[in-house]
Amino acid sequence: MGDILGAQWRKSTYSTDNGNCVEVASNLPSLVAVRDSKTPTTPALLLPPAEWSTFLTGLKTGTLDT
């Protein structure tokens, strides 16, 4: 899907210091990369920006299927 070299990872401002965080890199062309901050060397989840936006909207509105 894409190359994540040069990814600039960031944690949510809502993250706590307990290490249970998700990091996101949204500076990559045509994709958003997501990874677990506890295991940064494992493969990242790569999503097209539209799918990431849909996911975030579902989180914010509480409409994600579980």
Beta strands, then each sheet from edge to edge (+ up, - down):
strand 1: 10-11
strand 2: 22-25
strand 3: 32-36
strand 4: 45-47
sheet 1: 1+ 2- 3+ 4-
end
